[in-house]
Structure formats: structure tokens, C-alpha cells
């Protein structure tokens, strides 16, 4: 009924008792059904005011080919995020802040450097059509980029990890991703404006030049607004 528009976005669902009569079901069954719809991001409960249909979110499709190198004559963005949003029919925007910090043991292990080594850290909040959809924190070994034209990931000579490192003759040839799903933290739910019950997708991503990691990132995506699509070569 939600999908066919009988209950459009923003509308209030009937009370549980009325739904129980409509579907000839126990109120506990209705309660569990509403909880499932809430988990899927389709409805939200507003305390004493009732249950309302969520505004249908735009869905961003993320595919592995967004990492590819852009032909020199192409007008396509060099940012994988911008590419994926454009391919989904949306408009990409993001905020960022870059600092220079020291690597803890976990980051040092992921970048194959020593704990305490200097790293360039950038924190992001990404938006799809103005709606928060993803946060990210990226780390790069300062030894690779400080003093070069790509030292600042968002304010240097290019945007996008592959394109940037090409400029300093470090040709990235692989990207490693590890993806899990979990409930959001309080801060993640607030930053991404998540409805109650919606999970996040968490990606640990690392770019490599041969065996050398040059960038690693923790990416948190709104689960109900993200689709991961993979095309893998069979060899």
C-alpha cells in the first residue's frame, strides 16, 4: 500500500487497532510489521502523533567501475563519489576538513608505516541532492604527499585519489574494500539523519600502488540509501 501510493510520503498510517481489523491480524503482528517497515526506512514513529510514511530517499548506486581512470578528454568528474551520484541521477556535494596528525597502531598497520608517523587526515560529510548520505575519514602517509601538488586532498591540483597520485607518478593499480553492516552510532545517526532502525554500511577501503598502500579510509553509508554493485573479472 505504501509502494503503490495509497499511503504517500508524509501521510499518517491508521492506528494499530484499525490496521489489525483491516488485515484480520493481531495487534502484536501489526506492531512487528510496523517495526520491520521502520527498519527498512519506509516509516517513522513520532511518539503520540503516530506512524508516518517517510519521504522516499534517493538511492545512490556504487559500482567498482567508478574507480577507473577518466579519459583525458572526458568531462566526467574525477571523484568516485561524484561519479556514482551522477550515475544515480543526483547532485553531489560534500564538506571536508584536512589536518596533519600522527598514525595510531591501526592506521599505521593499514598504511604499512610506523605508529607515530605523520599522516594527512581528511574528514568528510557527503550529500546526495543536499541530503547527508555518507561520512568518511581518510589517511595518507605524509611522506608521500607533503610538499607536492596533492598534499591537500580537496584543495590541490586534482580531486580523487587515483587522479591525484597519478600526478606524482604513483600509479594506483588496486583498490581493496571490506564491507560490513551494523547499527549506527548516535553521532552517525545524527550526521546522516537516519530514521530509527536503519543500519549503516561500513567500508574499509585501501588504495595500493603494487603492494604499497597510499590511502586508506573508513566510509560509513546510509544503509537505506546505498546500493553496492560489483562486476568482477573471472580469470
C-alpha positions in Angstrom: 0.0 0.0 0.0 2.9 2.3 0.6 4.6 1.3 -2.6 1.5 1.8 -4.8 1.0 5.3 -3.3 -2.1 4.6 -1.3 -0.1 5.9 1.7 2.1 8.6 0.1 5.2 10.1 1.6 4.4 12.2 4.7 1.0 10.5 5.3 -0.1 9.0 8.6 -0.8 5.3 8.8 -4.0 4.2 10.5 -3.8 3.3 14.2 -2.6 -0.3 15.0 -6.2 -1.3 16.0 -7.6 -0.2 12.6 -4.7 -2.0 10.8 -5.4 -5.1 12.8 -9.0 -5.1 11.7 -8.1 -4.3 8.1 -5.7 -7.3 7.8 -7.5 -9.5 10.3 -4.3 -9.8 12.3 -3.3 -9.5 16.0 -2.1 -6.1 17.1 1.2 -7.7 18.1 1.6 -8.8 14.4 0.9 -5.3 13.3 3.4 -3.9 15.8 6.1 -6.2 14.4 5.2 -5.3 10.8 5.5 -1.6 11.6 8.8 -2.3 13.2 10.0 -4.0 10.0 8.9 -1.1 7.8 10.8 1.2 10.2 13.9 -0.9 9.8 13.6 -0.7 6.0 13.4 3.1 6.3 9.8 3.3 5.0 8.1 4.7 8.0 8.9 6.6 11.2 7.1 6.7 14.5 6.6 10.2 16.1 5.6 9.3 19.6 2.0 10.1 20.4 1.4 11.5 16.9 1.5 8.1 15.2 3.4 6.4 12.4 4.2 8.3 9.2 5.5 7.3 5.7 9.0 8.5 5.1 9.8 10.8 2.2 11.2 8.3 -0.3 15.0 8.7 -0.2 17.1 8.9 -3.3 19.3 5.8 -3.7 22.9 6.1 -4.6 24.3 3.1 -6.6 28.0 2.4 -6.0 29.9 0.4 -8.6 33.5 -0.7 -8.9 33.9 1.0 -12.3 33.7 4.4 -10.6 37.4 3.9 -9.6 38.5 3.7 -13.2 40.8 6.3 -14.7 39.0 9.0 -16.6 40.0 9.6 -20.3 41.8 12.8 -20.7 39.1 14.3 -23.0 36.3 13.3 -20.6 34.3 15.9 -18.8 33.3 13.3 -16.1 34.3 14.1 -12.5 37.5 12.6 -11.2 35.7 12.0 -7.8 34.3 8.4 -7.5 31.6 9.8 -5.2 30.5 12.4 -7.7 30.5 9.8 -10.5 28.3 7.5 -8.5 25.8 10.2 -7.6 25.7 11.5 -11.2 25.1 7.9 -12.4 22.2 7.7 -10.0 20.7 10.9 -11.3 21.6 13.0 -8.3 23.7 16.0 -7.4 26.8 15.5 -5.3 28.3 17.9 -2.7 30.5 17.5 0.4 32.2 19.2 3.3 35.7 18.4 4.2 38.4 19.2 6.8 42.1 18.2 6.4 44.6 18.0 9.3 48.1 16.6 9.8 48.2 14.0 12.6 50.2 11.0 13.8 49.2 7.5 12.9 47.8 5.2 15.7 48.6 1.5 15.5 45.6 0.6 13.5 46.1 3.2 10.8 49.9 2.5 10.7 49.1 -1.2 10.1 46.7 -0.4 7.3 49.2 2.0 5.6 52.3 -0.2 6.3 54.0 2.7 8.2 55.2 3.1 11.8 52.9 4.2 14.7 53.6 7.9 15.3 54.4 8.6 11.6 52.8 11.7 10.2 49.6 11.2 8.2 47.3 13.6 6.3 43.8 13.1 7.6 40.6 14.3 5.9 37.1 14.1 7.3 34.1 14.3 5.0 30.4 14.6 5.1 28.9 13.7 1.6 25.5 14.7 0.4 23.2 13.4 -2.3 20.8 16.1 -3.5 21.5 18.0 -0.3 20.8 15.1 2.0 23.6 13.5 4.0 24.4 10.0 2.7 27.9 9.2 3.7 30.7 10.1 6.1 34.4 9.2 5.6 37.8 9.6 7.2 40.8 9.1 5.0 44.5 8.8 5.9 47.5 9.2 3.6 51.2 8.9 4.6 52.6 12.4 4.8 55.9 11.2 3.5 54.3 10.6 0.1 52.4 13.8 -0.4 53.8 16.7 1.8 55.4 19.3 -0.4 53.7 18.0 -3.6 50.8 19.5 -5.5 48.4 16.9 -4.0 49.3 17.4 -0.3 45.7 18.7 0.4 43.3 16.1 -1.0 40.5 18.6 -1.7 42.4 21.7 -2.4 45.3 20.5 -4.5 45.9 20.0 -8.2 43.2 17.4 -8.6 40.3 15.6 -6.8 40.0 11.8 -6.5 42.7 9.5 -5.1 43.6 7.8 -8.4 43.9 11.1 -10.4 45.8 12.8 -7.6 48.5 10.1 -7.2 48.9 9.9 -11.0 50.2 13.5 -10.8 53.1 12.4 -8.6 53.9 9.3 -10.6 52.4 6.8 -8.2 50.1 4.8 -10.4 47.4 3.1 -8.3 46.7 -0.4 -9.6 44.3 -1.9 -7.0 41.6 -1.0 -4.5 40.7 -3.2 -1.6 37.3 -3.0 0.1 36.0 -4.7 3.2 32.3 -4.1 3.9 30.2 -4.8 7.0 26.7 -3.8 8.3 25.9 -2.6 11.8 23.6 -0.3 13.7 24.8 3.4 13.6 26.4 5.1 16.5 24.5 8.1 17.9 26.8 10.6 16.1 26.4 8.7 12.8 22.6 8.6 13.1 22.6 12.3 13.7 25.1 13.2 10.9 23.3 11.0 8.3 19.8 11.9 9.5 18.9 8.2 9.8 15.4 7.0 10.6 15.3 4.8 13.7 16.1 1.1 12.9 18.1 1.8 9.7 21.6 0.2 9.7 24.8 1.6 8.1 27.2 0.0 5.7 30.8 0.4 6.8 33.6 0.2 4.2 37.3 -0.1 4.9 39.0 0.9 1.7 42.6 1.0 0.8 44.3 2.1 -2.5 47.6 0.5 -3.4 50.5 1.0 -5.8 51.7 -2.5 -6.1 51.9 -3.7 -2.5 52.3 -0.2 -1.1 49.2 1.4 0.5 48.9 5.0 -0.4 45.5 5.9 1.1 43.1 4.1 3.5 39.7 5.2 4.6 36.7 4.4 6.8 33.5 5.1 5.0 30.0 5.0 6.6 27.0 4.9 4.3 23.3 5.3 5.0 22.1 1.7 4.5 18.7 2.5 3.1 20.1 4.9 0.5 23.0 2.9 -0.8 23.3 0.0 -3.3 26.6 -1.7 -3.8 27.1 -3.2 -7.3 30.1 -5.3 -8.3 31.3 -6.6 -11.7 34.3 -8.8 -11.2 36.5 -10.3 -13.8 36.8 -14.1 -13.9 40.3 -15.3 -14.6 
